[in-house]
């Protein structure tokens, strides 16, 4: 439903339901804002105490253009809820900016959840932004989880079109 067919009063009523005490009402409100594509309402929802509302807002913002939206999504990489951070990694991977790349690099390097880091690595492989291969190489050699390292390695191979050729491992630092 195009936002232009919704009047301002209706939007304000829907937005006001984001803080309703009933989880079902909050869920209906955020889902409506996501369908409408109300960027302002979705950005407001990023501050909700309800993780479902935040995650749905992230998914709703994923297709919205603009640096402001990318910046707001990048800020949620530190959300306490793993499902929200997963949605953030997926949303940032759909963007084509250096800001999104930096946020994904930070997720890969620091998120406590292997699932979030894995989604970030998979998302990075889809991006056509300078620096992606460097982040994948770092994940391939430094991630604490073998699954993330293996995925980064496979995706880097695919990006480079190397097929079954060996991608070199980082050499250990020389001791003095």
Buried (B, 14 or more C-beta within 10 A) or exposed (E): EEBEEBEEEEBEEBBEBBBBEEEEEBBBBBBBBBEBBBBEBBBBBBEBEBBBBBBBBBBBBBEBEEEEBBEBBBEBBEBEBBBBBBBBBBBBBBBEBEBBBBBBBBBBBEBEBBBBBBBBBBBBBEBEBEEBBEBBBBBBBEBEBEEBBEBBBBBBBEBEEEEEEEBEEEEEEEEE
